[in-house]
Amino acid sequence: MPASKAQQRAVSKYMKENYDEIKVRMEKGQKDTIKAHAEARGESVNGFVNRAIAETMERDNGAPAGPNKEE
């Protein structure tokens, strides 16, 4: 059963209040490569990208990167 208009508005409001979005551009075909890599490890593309960013920032800065970083 599709979500009602009220449910869609509630989800949209929640997302706006709790998440930031970043648009990433890449060469054709790279998206499929990233998706396959993430799926092979049981991750979503979003989860993989967030983990890759957090790990790179931790490596570069020598400290955990942001509130989503597990210790």
N, C-alpha and C positions, 0 to 999 in steps of 0.2 A: 504494500500500500504506500503510495507516495506521501511525502511529508506535506502537512497542511501549510498554508501561507503563514500562519502564526508560528509554526515550528521553524520554518525557513527564516523568518525574521528574528526569532530568538537565537538561532544558531549564528546568524550573521552578526547580531549584536554581541554575542559572546566572543566570537572570533575577533571582532574589531577591538574589544576591550582587553583581550588577553594575549593577543599574538601580533607580532610584526611580520610583514611579508617582504621578501626580497625577490626580484625577478632576475633570473640568470640567463644569459645568452651564451650559446656554444655552437660550434660547427655542427652541421647536419650529421646525424649518425651517433654523435657523442651521447645523446640522451639515452639511446637504446643500450649503449655500452654500460653506462652508469646504472641503468635499471637492471640489467642482467647481473652486474656485479653485486648490487644491493640484494637482489632476490636470492642469489647464491649463498648469501650470508644470513638469510632470514630477516632482512631489513626492508623497510620502505625506502623509496628514494629520498624522501624528506628526512627520515631518520639517519640514513647514510650521510647525507650532505651535512646535517647538523653535527654528527659525530666527527666527520672529517674536519670541519671547521674548528670544533672544540679541541681536537687532538693537535691540529696545526698551531692553534693559538697557545695551547699549553706548551708545546715544544718550543715555539718561538719566544714565549714570555717566561717560561719556567714556573708557571702557576696555573691552577685550574681556570678554565675559561667560562665564566658565567654560571647562572643558577642551575642549568641542566647537567652540569658535570658531576658524575658520580665519583666518590672518593673511596 
